[in-house]
Protein backbone atom coordinates (compact mmCIF):
# COMPACT_ATOMS: atom_id res chain seq x y z
CA UNK A 1 0.00 0.00 0.00
CA UNK A 2 1.27 3.40 -0.97
CA UNK A 3 0.78 6.52 1.14
CA UNK A 4 -0.41 9.58 -0.73
CA UNK A 5 0.37 12.97 0.76
CA UNK A 6 -1.53 15.96 -0.50
CA UNK A 7 0.15 19.32 0.02
CA UNK A 8 -2.63 21.89 0.32
CA UNK A 9 -0.64 24.93 -0.78
CA UNK A 10 -3.28 25.68 -3.38
CA UNK A 11 -6.07 27.24 -1.31
CA UNK A 12 -8.72 27.33 -4.02
CA UNK A 13 -12.17 26.39 -2.80
CA UNK A 14 -13.79 23.24 -4.07
CA UNK A 15 -17.38 23.41 -5.32
CA UNK A 16 -19.74 20.59 -6.09
CA UNK A 17 -23.24 20.59 -7.48
CA UNK A 18 -25.69 17.95 -8.66
CA UNK A 19 -28.33 19.14 -11.09
CA UNK A 20 -31.30 16.85 -11.78
CA UNK A 21 -33.73 17.63 -14.57
CA UNK A 22 -36.49 15.51 -16.03
CA UNK A 23 -36.79 15.59 -19.80
CA UNK A 24 -40.07 16.92 -21.14
CA UNK A 25 -42.05 15.11 -23.81
CA UNK A 26 -41.60 17.93 -26.32
CA UNK A 27 -37.81 17.55 -26.08
CA UNK A 28 -37.94 14.01 -27.48
CA UNK A 29 -38.72 12.46 -30.81
CA UNK A 30 -41.32 9.72 -31.36
CA UNK A 31 -38.88 7.07 -30.14
CA UNK A 32 -38.30 8.92 -26.86
CA UNK A 33 -34.78 10.02 -27.80
CA UNK A 34 -33.77 13.51 -26.72
CA UNK A 35 -32.51 15.71 -29.54
CA UNK A 36 -28.94 16.95 -29.04
CA UNK A 37 -29.98 20.58 -29.51
CA UNK A 38 -31.49 20.52 -26.00
CA UNK A 39 -28.18 19.82 -24.28
CA UNK A 40 -26.85 23.38 -24.51
CA UNK A 41 -29.92 24.73 -22.70
CA UNK A 42 -29.54 22.08 -20.01
CA UNK A 43 -25.85 22.93 -19.58
CA UNK A 44 -26.80 26.57 -19.04
CA UNK A 45 -29.52 25.61 -16.54
CA UNK A 46 -27.02 23.48 -14.63
CA UNK A 47 -24.39 26.22 -14.72
CA UNK A 48 -26.70 28.87 -13.27
CA UNK A 49 -27.94 26.37 -10.69
CA UNK A 50 -24.32 25.70 -9.70
CA UNK A 51 -23.63 29.41 -9.31
CA UNK A 52 -26.78 29.97 -7.23
CA UNK A 53 -26.11 27.00 -4.94
CA UNK A 54 -22.54 28.12 -4.30
CA UNK A 55 -23.36 31.76 -3.59
CA UNK A 56 -21.83 33.13 -6.76
CA UNK A 57 -23.64 36.13 -8.19
CA UNK A 58 -24.04 36.02 -11.98
CA UNK A 59 -23.68 39.79 -12.36
CA UNK A 60 -20.28 39.61 -10.62
CA UNK A 61 -19.10 37.21 -13.32
CA UNK A 62 -20.30 39.56 -16.03
CA UNK A 63 -18.24 42.39 -14.53
CA UNK A 64 -15.07 40.27 -14.34
N, C-alpha and C positions, 0 to 999 in steps of 0.2 A: 504494500500500500504506500502510495506517495502522498506526502503532505504538500498542500497547496497554500501558499501564503499570499494574501492579497494586500498590497500596500495601498492604502486609501489616501494617497496624496492628491488625487483628483477629487475635488469636493463637489462635483456636479450632483444635483439631486436626481433621483431616479423616479420616473413617473410610470404608472401602469393604468390601463383602462380597458375594460371589456365592454364592447358595444354590441348589443343584441337587437336585431331588427327582423321582423317577419316580412317576407316577400308578399306583396299584394298580387291579386289575380291579374290585374291589368299589366303587371310587369313581366308576365310570362307569355309564352306562345301556347298553342293548343296542346302541346305535349307536356306542358308544365315546366319548360326550360326557361330560365331567366335570360333575357337578352343582355349581352355584354354592355350595352350602352347605359344600363342602369348602375353599373359599378361605380362610375365616377361620382354620381350623386351620393351613393352610399358612403364612399370614402370621405366626402366632404361632411356628411352628417356625423360620421364617426370622429372626424378631426375636431369639429366644433364641440362635440360631446366630450372629447378628451380635454380640450381647453377648459370648458366649463367645470368639469369634475376636478380639475387640478388647480382651479383658482386663477387661471390665466385669462386676462381680459383681451378680447379680440382686437379692440381698438388700439391697445398698446402694441400689438404686433404690427398693425398697419403703420404706426408711427416710427417703428424701428427701421 
